[in-house]
Amino acid sequence: MTKEVDPVSEFGKHDRDAVPERPPGSLRGFADTVGLASARVWRLRGRAWNTLRHPAGWELWRLPPAAVLWMLGTEIAVAVWALYSGFKATVTTTDLVRFGVITACAIWYLVQTQHPEEQRRADDRRGEHIDQTAVWLGGAAVLLPPALSLTLLLMVRVQRYSIAHKAMTTFLFTTAAHAASILGVHAITELTSLHTWLESGTLPQRAGEIAVAAVALVGAALWYFASQTLLISIARGLAWGGWRRQKLIGSWADNADFVYALQLAACTTILGAVNIALVPLVMIGVALRSTRLSQALADTIARSQRDRKTGLLTEDSFHAPAALRLLEDQTDRRPTAFLMLDLDHFKQWNDKYGHSGGDIVLGCVSAVLRQNTRATDVVGRWGGEEFSVLLPDTTREEAMRIAERIREAVAKTAITGLTELASGHATNEPRAVGPIHGCTVSIGVGLSPEHSTDYGELFRAADTAMYQAKRTGRNRVVVATSAVPPSPRAPMSPLSRAGDSRRD
């Protein structure tokens, strides 16, 4: 499992490496992927060094003092615990063999899942992300002494960090939470009969022994889950100033995925205790298939919720998360802002450059929206040339600043890849044109609670303000007035009446 506290990166945006075009099952393709993964990990030297040289710029210092103290205190405590456990435990030849096999399995798994894993992490802007590396880390926590299991953890986390696009300070803290899980599992193993069973390499025979071993395994899994979740949840609550369950620990589906990974980790443990050679024979295929099925399901769901031309949420899939953010802000007495955007003179782009050119313009504007909104904002394409953005925990001044930043960024955007007909006749061949400027947007701003706390009325306020911006000259931002006239376009809150919308 990988849960990140804050999705902000200290390194900014950077281009992703191209993935070699090789058949996924070929040895050459595997070698290329290994080379790419190794190169990425090697390049972390410079990124890490740049971060360490400029501690004043760490994202950590932007958090509230209580969150900073909690994260630093946790990291120090886990480091002391790791040093104590590492020096105390002994490493045998059997441990080294198990470590080599599990490490080889983990590396194979990481390499095979690297590209889709990176795509999922990049798409998951809210930062809640769960993978199945616990299959190897959980098994290693029981089977190996702390020095070896923590070495494996470090290898896994470094590889995942190369594709995670997270702040280093955030990733260090979540790594410390993983380490606490592993150290606790090892302590449970030593305090119960698990360690004697593992050393003997035979399954318990008597009913009492089986029961004790089962309880110990369940206890180890509970610790692995609870300790990691608790440490990260407290950090999130202190950092974000809210204690709502889903924001702290994720959805029930997220945690069900984690529990499933721990069940696979228990299988890894049992197979490794009986014969370590069974782990690669059984668990690699199971883990890879499970991960790929999970990724395929997530991709299918994401595609059904995303607009094909822009990659943003569709109108139908926008309502529920937007209404939920509004409700959360109301519960915590925080302000919310709703932006409605409309591309100015969009018909002229379609007429001059065709519908494919219009699609390019829509894609450029959606890219600007993604670059100028936060991870917690909800961004969607409302339909046609209209876009919508819900800004949680945002004051009037902040909303105006964000809206103006978006408006200016769109106006400065150079539209590339357009073609136009040489003489305007459909029979002529289209010709490419250079980068084109001149795309602008009109933006309306609705505010909660100033204009309304109702989702539909808040939309109506932003929608009315957007039309006011278009009537008064376009390419401007207008905040709604207190008096909001009725509008047939306003949607009913999906939280009050699921699936209902007043918009035709």
N, C-alpha and C positions, 0 to 999 in steps of 0.2 A: 504493500500500500504506500502511496505517496500523497500526503496532504500538505499543501503549501499554505503558509499564513497569508502571504501577500503576493499577488501576481506581478508586481512592479519589478522591472529588471534594472539593474545598475549599469548595464552595458548598452542600453538602447536597442534599437532594431538593427538586425544584421541579416545578411542574406543567408539562406539555407543552402547547404551544399547540394549539388545535384546528385541524385541517386543513380548509380550505374545501371544502364539498360541491359541487364543480363537476366536470363531465366532464373527465377528464384531458387530452383532446386539444383542448379549447376554448381560445380566446384569453383569455376571461375567467378560466377556471380557471388558466391559466398566469400571468396578471397577478396573481391572488390569491396564488398560490404565491410569486411573486417578491416581492410585498409582505410576506408572512409572513417569508420568508428575510431580507429587508432589515431588517425590524423586529427580528428576533432578533439580527442582527449589530450593529445600532445599540445594543441593550440591553447588549451586551458591555462598553460603556464603564464602566457602573457596577460590573459584576462584576470587571472587570480593575482598576479603581481601588480597590475595596475590598480586593482581594488585595494590591496593591502597598502599600497603607497599613498592612498588618499582616504584615510579613515574618516575624515570630516565629511566626505560625500556619501557615506554608507546610508542606505535606506533605513537602517536600524534606528538612526537618530531622529527620524521623522515620526517615529511612533511615540505614544504617550510614555512618560517615565516609568509607570508601573509595568508596562509591557516590556520595556527595555530591561528592567531589573529582573523580571521573570525569565526572559530568554537568556540573559547572561548567567543568571543564577543556575538555571537548568543545565546549561552547557558546562559550567564549571563543576557542578555536582556530578554530572555524568562522566566527565573526564576523570575526576578523582576515583569514581567507582570503577571505571574501566581500567585504570592503572592498578588499582588494588587487586581486582579480579584477575587481570592479566599476569601479574607477578606471582599470584598465589597458585594458579592452576599449572599443572604440568602438561606437556605435549608429548604424546607417544607416537610410535610409528603408525599405528592404526589411525590415529587422529590425522596425521599428515596424508595418508592415503585417502581417507574420507574427504579431507579438505580439497585435495587435488581433483577428485571426481566431481564433487558438488560445484567447485569453481568452474570446471570445464562445462558442466551442464548450464550453469548460470551464464557463462560467456556465450555459449551457443544460443541460449534463449534471448539474451540481450541483442545479439547481432541480428537474429532472425526477426525480431519485433521492432527494430530500431526505427525504420521509416514510418510505419503506421503509428507507432507510439509518438513520434515527433509531431505528426499531423494532429493527433488527438490532443496533445498538450497545447499545440498552437491554437486549436479551435476552442479549447476550454479556457476562455479568458477569465472566468471567475476564480480559477486557481484550484478548485476542488478536483483532484485527479487521483484515480486509483489504478495501479497496475498490479501484476501478479508476481512481482519479485519476492513476495513473502513466501512463495512456494519453496524457494531456495534459502532465503534468510531464516525463515521459521524453522526449517529442518536443521539448518546449520546451528541455530541457537541451542537445540537439544543435543545434537550429535557431536559438536565440537567444543573445545575449550574457548573461553572468551577471546584470547589473542587471535585465534584463527577465524572465528565467526565475525569478529569486528573487522578483520582484514578483508573478508569477503564483502561485508557491508560497505567498506570504503571503496572497493573496486566497483561495486554496483552503483553506488551513489555518484561516483565521479563520471561514470559512463552516462547515467541519466542526467547529470547536470549539464553535460555537453549538448543536450537537446532540449533542456527544460525551459530555457529563457527566463530564469528566475534570478532574483537578487541573491548574491552569495551569502549574505547574512541570514536570509530566510532559509536557504538551503542548508546551511550549517545547523540551524536550530532544528529543522525537521530531521536531519541526520542524527542529531543528539537524541531526539525522541525515538528514532529507530534503535539507536544503541541502548537506550534505557529498556526498551522492549526485549532486546536480545539478552542483556545482562540479567534481567529479571527471570527470563525463561531458564537461563543457566542456573540461577540460584534455586529455582524450583526443582530442577533436575537433580541438583546435588542434595537437596533436603529430602527427597523422596527416594523410592526404590528404583526410579528410572535409571539412575547412573549405574547401578549394578546390572540391570537388565541390558543396558547398552554395552557394557563391558563384556558381558558373557556372549552377546550376539545370538541369543536364543529367546524365543517368545515365552512369556510366562505361561505355565501350564495349569496351575490351580486357580479355582474360581476367585479366591481372595486376592491372589497376585494379579490376576487379570483386572479385577475391579480397581485395585490400587493404581495399577499402571494407567488404566483408562481415566481415572479421576485426575491423576497427575498430568496427563496429556491435555485434558480439558482445562485444568487450571493454568497450564502453561499457555494455551491458546487464549484464554480469557485475559491473562496478564499482557500478552503481546498486543491484543486488541485494546484493552482498557487503558493501559499506560500510555501508549502512543496517542490514542484519541484524547485522553484527559490533558496531557501536556500541551498538545496543539490547540485544543479547545480553549483552555485558559488563556493562552497567548492570543488567540483570535478575539476572545471577549475583551481582554484588556486593550488590544490594539484598535478594535472597531467600536468599542463602547456599547456593545449590545450583546445580549445573551440568549438570543433565539436559537432553538435547537438546530434548525437546518443550517443556519449560518455558521454554527460552531462545529458540527460533526458531519454535515452533509445530509443527503437524503437517505431514506431507508434503503433505496436501491444501491446507493454507493456503499453503505455498510454491509449489505448483503453480499456484494462482490468481495469485500474484504474477508468476510466470514468464509466464503467459498474458497478463497485463496489459502486461508488457514487450514481448511479441511484438506486441501491438497498438500499443504506443508506437513500435516500429520501423516499422510501417506508416504511422503518423502522420508520422514523420520522412521517409520516402521520398516520400510524397505531398506533404508540405510543401515538400520540396526541388524537386520537379518543378513543382508549381503549388499554391500555398497554397489556392486555391479548391477543390481536391479534398478537402481535409481536412473541411470541414463536409458536403460532399456524400456522403462515404463513411463517415467515422469516427464521426460522431454516431450514426447509426443502428446501426452495429456495436457501439459501446460501450454504448448504451442497451439494445439487445437482449441483449447478453452479461450485463450487470448484472442485468437483470430475470429472465433465465433462472436465473442464479446465486441471486438472492434467492428465486425461486419454489422452487428445489430445496432451499435451506436451510430455508425455511418448512415445506415438506412433511416434511422429516426431523425438524424440531423438533416439529411437530404429532404425528408418530408416536411421539415419545419423551416427550411431555408428557401429563399427566393433564388431561382436558378440563375438569373442574370446578375445579381449583386452579391449573393452569399449572405445577405441579411435575413432576419426573421421575416416571414410572411405576415400579412395583416392578421390572419387567424391565430398564428402562433405567437404574435406579439402581445395580445391582450392579457393572457394569463400571467406571465412573468411581470409585465408592467403593473397590472393591478395588484399583484402581490407585493411588489416593492412599495407601491403607494400605501398599502395597508400597513406594512412594516414601519414606514415612516410615521404614519398616524399613531400607531401604538407607542412608538418611542418619542413622539412629539417632535419630529424633525420635519423640516420643509422639503417639498418635492417640486420639481419643475418638469413641464411637458413641452417639448418642442415639436412643432409641425413645420416641415420644409417643403417648398415647391420649387421645381426648376423653372426659371423664367424663360419664356419663349421656347419651350421645349419642342413645340411643333416645327419651329424653323430648323432645328437641328435634324429632325426626322426628314423634313422636306428636302434639305440640301444634301445630307449625307446618307439618307436611307435609314431604314429601321435598324440595320446592323450598326450604323453610326450612332443612332440613338442609344443602342445597348452599350456601346463603348462609353458614351457620356454618363450613363447611369452607373456603370462600373467605376468610373473615375470618381464620381461623387460619393459612392458608397465607400471607396477607399479613403477618401477624406474624412468621412464620418468615423470610420474605424480608428483612424490615426488621431482624432481629436476628441474622442470620448474615453471614458474610464472603463475599467473592467467591470464595475458594478452597474454601469448604465445599460439600458435596454434599447437596442437600435433595430429598426425595421424599415422595410419598404412598404408603405401603406398601399401602394397601387399606382400604376401609371408613372408619373414623375414626382410623386409625393413620398416623403420619408417622415418617420416619426422617431423621436428620441425621448425616453423617460429618464430623468436625472434624479436619482435618489439622494436624499440628504443634501439638497442644493438650495441655497438662498437666492433671492432675486438678483443680487449683485453677481453671484457666481454663475447663475444661469445666463445673464446678459453677456458675461465675459466668454463663456463657452460658445454661446450662439454667435457672437461677433467673430470669435476665432474660426468657427466653421465657415461663416460667410466669407471672411477674408481668404481663407485657404482655398475655398472653391473658386473664388474670383482669380486667384493666382495660379490655378491648376492649368497646366498645358495638356490639352487633349491630343493624344497621339494615336496613330493607327487609322485615322479617318480617310475615306475615299469619297470623291464626288464625280459626277458625270461631267465629261469634258464640255458638253454644250447643253446639258440639261435634258437630253432626250434619252429615253430608256434604251434605245438601240446602241448607244455609244458605250465604249469600254470605260469603266471607271478609272480614275487616276488618283494616285496617292497625294495627299496634301501634308504639309509640314505641321508641326505642333500648333494647335489653335487655342487661343485664349478667348475669353468672353462668356464663359458659362457662369451664371450667377444664380443665387437662390434667394427666395423671400422666406423669412422665418417668423413664425408666430410663437409667443411664449405664454404658457399658462402656468400659474403658480398655486400650489397648495400649501397652507390653507387659505391664502389670500383670496383666491377666486372661488375655490370649492375644494372640498375633500372627497367629492364623488368622482369616480374615474371617468364616467361619461361626461360630466359637466366640465371636468378639467380638460378633457380632449376638446370639447366645444369651445372653451376659452382660447386654447392655442390655435384651433382651426379658424376661429373668427379673426384672431389677431393676424394670422398668416394672410388671409384675404385682404385685411386692411393694409398689410405691407405691400401686397401686389397692387392695390388700388392707388397707393400713394407714391408709386414710382419704382417698385421692385428693388431687388438687391439691397434689402435692409432688414433690420430686426425690429419687431413691434411687440410690446408687451400688452397683453389683454387688459381691458378696462374692467372695473368691478362689475359692471352690468353686462351679463352674457346673454345674448338673445338665443332663443331656441334654434336648434339645428337638427335636421333629419339624419345627419351623418354621424351623430354622436353614438358610440357603442355603449351598450349596457355592460356594467362590470361583470366579467366572467366569474368573479367570486360570488356574486349574488344570484346569478342565473347562468349556469354553465351552458356554453354553446350558443347563447342568444346574442344577436347583434341587431341594432336598429339600422345599420347601414345597408342600403340596397346593393 
